[in-house]
């Protein structure tokens, strides 16, 4: 009679443990906003609202009781086997084998799958039970959590003991690999998280590439410059680009020109310009994006640590960090990366070093430079000219051509390491010190400054 009672008790304990396991999986999987919607259902709003108000306490109580009922079921089975077998060791072994199989199937796997598949129904049906179990324990789960924290200090607990950023991104990668979400959706999620670690200097338009209008320019001259450049906003400068007087908007120029009375003297660009918004180059892109949204500002001037103008950043530049390159009918569609053959590309000198490394699955982390052109100049040790070549982490960079009034390198030919040598070159950076034969032989006996000037003039 005692053996039968113990077996019945073990079945009851295992069944309750299975229900609690399903509830644990359901509450962990069920979205909070859906749970808040269920909380308005008649007769269950009080239980669910109290659980949602203190989710950590209720989940700790739920897991405490789940473990308790699993252990109670195992003890009941072990005692019943002791009554059936004369040998205590045999009874313990049989009870262990039986409860391992039963616990794995009926408690560990099946209820969790059921809870995730029918999370809404399980949450509705077990809310009262979880609330009751938490009420019985009172502050005991909190004491146990504090005890566990004392045993393992520094481990996240309470509201902090949820999925970390790295774990969440790992879930996203797994979902993308299993085709549960598209690759583009996974990239978008990664971009949102990377936004908080990206500095403004990595996305700004450099000072040398800024299109500016002088302060005393007429509105007609400013309009021509707007139409030629395709921009709708430009900085207004004084003597040089370090003296930014304001930001000129195309719509302000058009409106002011239209409203001019007959015989009225037209204002200059500085008189129509709006106030400048300054940001440090070390500011995070995510923070700046939120600030520009609040201020309804579309452009800001980036300053360096010395207070000089480092560049310009627009709201579009920040958004492109999330959704990728945005090209409209006025933008040039020339790609930053062009494939030239096996392991060889033509890239823009402004291509980020992170994007450059992704072409060959190599990490090119560098705190001093942000672009491929900057990387070439850093390892070259001087201003690069056509034909200048270096090797960085197994990647060969060769300056292809110069552009602009300053004759700066605009495009670079990059060649990746051979497949069998890729692993050996991950941490290798070496300067070959080679230049094109056309510019190298004639200038080898002169100092570096004279050689740089003479070669740049001959190439241009």
C-alpha positions in Angstrom: 0.0 0.0 0.0 2.8 2.4 0.9 4.6 1.6 -2.4 1.5 2.3 -4.4 1.0 5.6 -2.6 4.6 6.6 -3.3 4.3 5.8 -7.0 1.0 7.9 -7.2 2.8 10.7 -5.4 5.7 10.6 -7.8 3.3 10.7 -10.8 1.6 13.7 -9.3 4.9 15.5 -8.6 6.2 14.8 -12.1 2.9 16.1 -13.6 3.1 19.3 -11.6 6.8 19.7 -12.6 5.8 19.3 -16.2 3.1 22.0 -16.0 5.6 24.4 -14.3 8.2 23.7 -17.0 5.7 24.5 -19.7 4.7 27.7 -17.8 8.4 28.7 -17.5 8.9 28.2 -21.2 5.7 30.1 -22.1 6.4 33.1 -19.9 10.0 33.3 -21.2 8.9 33.1 -24.8 5.6 35.1 -24.8 6.1 38.8 -25.7 5.4 41.2 -22.9 3.0 43.4 -24.9 0.9 40.3 -25.8 0.9 39.4 -22.1 -0.4 42.9 -21.3 -3.2 42.4 -23.8 -4.1 39.2 -22.1 -4.2 40.9 -18.7 -7.4 42.7 -19.6 -9.3 39.4 -19.9 -12.0 39.0 -17.2 -11.0 37.1 -14.2 -7.2 37.0 -15.0 -6.3 40.6 -15.1 -5.3 40.7 -11.4 -3.0 37.7 -11.6 -1.3 38.7 -14.8 -0.9 42.3 -13.8 0.8 41.3 -10.6 3.1 38.9 -12.5 4.0 41.6 -15.0 4.6 44.1 -12.2 7.2 41.7 -10.5 8.3 39.3 -13.2 11.6 38.4 -11.7 10.1 37.4 -8.3 7.4 35.3 -9.9 9.8 33.5 -12.3 12.2 32.7 -9.4 9.3 31.3 -7.4 8.2 29.3 -10.5 11.6 27.8 -11.0 12.0 27.0 -7.3 8.8 25.0 -7.2 9.7 23.3 -10.5 12.9 22.0 -9.0 11.2 21.1 -5.8 8.6 18.9 -7.5 11.2 17.3 -9.7 13.2 16.4 -6.6 10.1 15.3 -4.7 9.1 12.9 -7.5 12.6 11.4 -7.7 12.6 10.8 -3.9 9.2 9.2 -4.0 10.3 6.8 -6.8 13.5 6.0 -4.9 11.5 5.2 -1.7 9.0 3.0 -3.6 11.9 1.0 -5.2 13.5 0.5 -1.8 10.2 -1.1 -0.7 10.2 -3.4 -3.8 13.9 -4.4 -3.8 15.9 -5.8 -0.9 19.1 -4.1 -2.1 19.3 -0.4 -1.5 22.0 0.1 -4.2 19.9 -1.7 -6.8 16.8 0.4 -5.8 18.8 3.6 -6.1 20.2 2.7 -9.5 16.7 1.7 -10.9 15.2 4.9 -9.5 18.0 7.0 -11.1 17.6 5.4 -14.5 13.8 5.7 -14.5 13.7 9.3 -13.3 16.4 10.4 -15.8 14.3 9.1 -18.7 11.0 10.3 -17.3 12.5 13.7 -16.4 14.1 14.2 -19.8 11.0 13.3 -21.8 8.1 14.4 -19.6 9.7 17.3 -17.8 12.6 18.6 -19.8 11.6 18.4 -23.5 7.9 17.9 -24.2 6.5 20.5 -21.8 9.0 23.1 -23.0 8.0 22.6 -26.6 4.3 22.6 -25.7 4.8 25.9 -23.7 6.5 27.6 -26.7 4.0 26.4 -29.3 0.9 27.3 -27.1 2.4 30.1 -25.1 -0.8 32.2 -25.0 -3.0 29.4 -23.7 -0.4 28.3 -21.2 0.1 31.8 -19.8 -3.7 32.3 -19.5 -4.1 28.9 -17.8 -1.2 29.0 -15.3 -1.2 32.7 -14.3 -3.2 32.0 -11.1 -1.0 29.0 -10.2 2.2 31.0 -10.5 0.7 33.8 -8.5 -0.3 31.3 -5.8 3.1 29.6 -5.6 4.8 33.0 -5.3 2.5 34.0 -2.5 3.2 30.8 -0.6 7.0 31.3 -0.7 6.9 35.0 0.1 10.4 36.4 0.3 12.2 33.0 0.3 13.1 33.1 -3.5 14.7 36.6 -3.0 16.8 35.3 -0.1 18.0 32.4 -2.2 18.9 34.8 -5.1 20.9 36.9 -2.7 22.6 33.8 -1.4 23.5 32.8 -4.9 24.8 36.3 -5.6 27.0 36.1 -2.6 28.4 32.7 -3.7 29.0 34.0 -7.3 29.7 37.8 -7.1 29.8 39.8 -10.2 27.2 37.6 -12.1 24.2 39.4 -13.5 21.0 38.8 -11.5 17.6 40.2 -11.2 16.5 42.4 -14.0 20.0 42.3 -15.5 20.1 38.5 -15.8 18.5 38.5 -19.3 20.1 38.0 -22.7 23.1 40.1 -23.4 23.8 41.9 -26.6 26.3 39.3 -27.7 23.9 36.5 -27.0 21.1 38.3 -28.9 23.2 38.9 -31.9 24.2 35.2 -31.8 20.5 34.3 -31.9 20.1 36.6 -34.9 23.0 34.9 -36.7 21.5 31.5 -36.0 18.1 32.6 -37.2 19.7 33.9 -40.4 21.6 30.6 -41.0 18.4 28.6 -40.5 16.6 31.0 -42.9 14.0 32.0 -40.3 14.9 35.6 -41.2 16.5 37.1 -44.3 20.2 38.0 -44.5 19.3 41.6 -45.1 17.1 41.7 -41.9 20.0 40.2 -39.9 22.4 42.8 -41.3 19.9 45.5 -40.4 19.7 44.3 -36.8 23.5 44.2 -36.6 23.7 47.7 -38.0 21.4 49.0 -35.2 23.6 47.5 -32.5 26.8 48.7 -34.2 25.4 52.3 -34.3 26.1 52.6 -30.6 29.8 51.9 -31.1 30.5 54.0 -34.2 32.1 57.4 -33.9 31.0 60.4 -35.9 34.4 60.8 -37.5 33.9 57.4 -39.2 30.8 58.6 -41.1 31.5 62.3 -41.7 32.3 64.0 -44.9 36.0 65.0 -44.5 36.9 68.7 -44.4 38.7 68.4 -47.7 35.6 67.1 -49.5 33.2 69.7 -48.1 31.5 72.0 -50.6 31.2 75.5 -49.0 29.9 78.9 -50.0 31.7 82.1 -49.1 30.0 84.5 -46.7 29.9 87.4 -49.2 28.5 85.3 -52.1 25.3 86.5 -53.6 22.2 84.3 -53.6 22.5 83.9 -57.3 26.0 82.5 -57.0 24.9 80.3 -54.1 22.0 78.9 -56.3 24.4 78.1 -59.1 26.7 76.2 -56.6 23.7 74.3 -55.2 22.6 73.2 -58.7 26.2 72.2 -59.7 26.9 70.2 -56.5 23.4 68.7 -56.1 23.4 69.5 -52.4 20.5 71.2 -50.6 22.6 72.5 -47.6 26.1 73.9 -47.5 28.3 75.5 -44.9 29.0 79.2 -45.1 32.6 80.1 -44.4 34.6 83.2 -43.7 38.3 83.3 -44.4 38.7 79.4 -44.4 36.8 76.3 -43.5 37.8 76.7 -39.8 35.5 79.7 -39.7 32.0 78.3 -40.2 29.4 81.2 -40.1 26.3 79.2 -40.7 24.5 76.6 -42.8 22.8 77.8 -46.0 19.6 76.0 -47.1 18.6 75.9 -50.8 14.9 76.4 -49.9 15.8 79.5 -47.9 17.8 80.9 -50.8 14.9 80.2 -53.2 12.3 81.7 -50.8 14.4 84.8 -50.1 15.1 85.4 -53.8 11.4 85.1 -54.6 10.4 87.5 -51.9 12.8 90.3 -53.0 11.0 93.5 -53.7 11.8 95.5 -56.9 14.9 97.5 -56.3 15.7 95.8 -52.9 19.4 94.9 -52.4 19.7 91.1 -52.2 21.3 89.7 -49.0 24.5 87.8 -49.0 24.8 84.1 -48.2 25.8 84.7 -44.5 22.7 86.8 -43.9 20.4 84.0 -45.0 22.4 81.2 -43.3 21.0 79.4 -40.3 22.8 78.7 -37.0 25.5 76.1 -37.0 25.2 72.8 -35.0 28.6 71.6 -33.8 29.5 68.1 -32.6 32.8 66.6 -31.6 34.3 63.9 -33.8 34.4 61.5 -30.8 30.6 61.5 -30.4 28.7 58.3 -30.9 26.5 58.1 -34.0 23.6 56.7 -32.1 23.6 59.6 -29.7 23.9 62.2 -32.4 21.1 60.6 -34.4 18.7 60.9 -31.5 19.7 64.6 -30.9 19.3 65.6 -34.5 15.8 63.9 -34.5 14.8 65.9 -31.4 16.2 69.2 -32.8 14.8 68.6 -36.3 18.3 69.3 -37.6 19.7 67.7 -40.8 23.4 68.8 -40.8 26.1 69.4 -38.3 29.7 70.5 -38.4 32.2 68.1 -36.8 35.1 69.6 -34.9 38.3 68.0 -33.8 40.0 68.0 -30.4 41.7 71.4 -31.2 38.4 73.1 -32.1 39.1 73.1 -35.9 36.7 71.9 -38.5 37.1 68.1 -39.1 34.2 67.6 -41.5 30.5 67.6 -41.9 27.8 65.0 -41.1 24.2 64.9 -42.2 21.2 63.0 -41.0 21.4 60.9 -44.2 25.0 59.8 -43.3 23.7 58.6 -39.9 20.7 56.7 -41.4 23.0 55.1 -44.0 24.8 53.4 -41.1 21.6 51.4 -40.5 20.0 50.9 -43.9 23.1 51.1 -46.1 24.0 53.5 -49.0 21.1 55.8 -50.0 21.4 56.9 -53.7 18.9 59.4 -55.2 18.6 60.8 -58.7 21.2 63.4 -58.0 23.9 61.1 -56.5 26.6 59.4 -58.4 26.1 55.7 -58.6 29.8 54.9 -58.8 30.3 52.0 -56.4 32.9 52.2 -53.7 34.1 48.6 -54.4 34.6 47.2 -57.9 35.7 43.6 -58.5 38.7 43.3 -60.9 39.2 39.6 -60.7 40.2 36.9 -58.2 41.0 38.5 -54.8 41.5 42.0 -56.4 39.3 45.1 -56.1 39.3 48.8 -57.0 38.1 50.7 -53.9 37.5 54.3 -53.0 40.2 55.8 -50.8 37.3 56.8 -48.5 36.2 53.1 -48.0 36.2 52.2 -44.3 38.9 49.8 -43.1 36.2 47.6 -41.6 34.5 47.3 -45.0 38.0 46.7 -46.6 38.7 43.9 -44.2 35.3 42.3 -44.8 36.3 41.8 -48.5 38.9 39.2 -47.4 37.5 38.2 -44.0 40.3 39.9 -42.2 40.1 42.1 -39.1 41.8 45.5 -39.9 41.0 47.2 -36.6 43.0 50.4 -36.3 42.5 53.3 -33.8 44.4 55.9 -35.8 42.8 55.8 -39.2 39.3 55.0 -40.5 39.7 54.7 -44.3 41.6 52.7 -46.9 43.5 55.9 -47.9 44.4 56.6 -44.4 45.7 53.1 -43.9 47.8 53.4 -47.1 49.3 56.7 -45.9 50.0 55.4 -42.4 52.0 52.4 -43.4 53.7 54.3 -46.3 54.9 57.0 -43.9 54.3 59.9 -46.2 51.7 61.3 -48.6 51.0 58.5 -51.2 51.3 59.1 -54.9 50.3 57.0 -57.9 52.0 53.6 -57.6 52.7 53.8 -53.9 52.3 50.3 -52.4 52.2 48.8 -49.0 51.2 45.4 -47.5 49.0 45.4 -44.4 47.9 42.1 -42.8 48.5 40.3 -46.1 46.5 42.8 -48.1 48.4 44.7 -50.8 47.2 48.3 -51.3 48.4 50.3 -54.4 47.5 53.9 -55.1 45.9 53.9 -58.6 45.0 57.5 -59.4 44.8 61.1 -58.1 41.8 63.4 -58.3 40.9 66.9 -57.2 42.7 70.2 -56.9 44.9 68.8 -54.1 45.9 65.7 -56.2 44.9 63.3 -53.5 44.6 59.5 -54.0 41.0 58.8 -54.9 41.1 55.0 -55.7 43.3 52.1 -54.5 43.8 48.7 -56.0 43.7 46.1 -53.2 44.8 42.5 -53.6 44.0 39.9 -51.0 46.4 37.2 -49.6 46.6 33.9 -51.3 44.2 31.3 -49.8 46.9 29.2 -48.3 48.7 32.2 -46.8 45.6 34.0 -45.5 45.9 32.6 -41.9 49.6 33.4 -41.7 49.1 37.0 -42.6 46.3 38.1 -40.2 48.7 39.8 -37.8 51.3 40.8 -40.3 51.8 44.4 -41.5 54.8 45.2 -43.7 55.8 48.2 -45.9 57.1 47.2 -49.2 58.3 50.7 -50.0 57.7 50.3 -53.7 56.4 52.9 -56.1 55.7 52.9 -59.8 58.8 52.8 -61.9 57.8 55.9 -63.8 57.9 58.1 -60.6 60.6 56.2 -58.6 63.8 56.2 -60.6 64.0 59.9 -61.4 63.4 61.0 -57.8 65.5 58.5 -55.8 68.3 61.0 -55.1 66.2 63.8 -53.7 64.7 64.4 -50.3 61.2 63.1 -49.5 59.4 66.5 -49.7 60.9 67.3 -53.1 60.2 63.8 -54.4 56.6 64.0 -53.3 56.0 67.4 -54.9 57.8 66.6 -58.2 56.1 63.2 -58.7 52.6 64.6 -57.9 53.1 67.4 -60.5 54.4 65.0 -63.1 51.5 62.5 -62.6 48.8 65.3 -62.6 
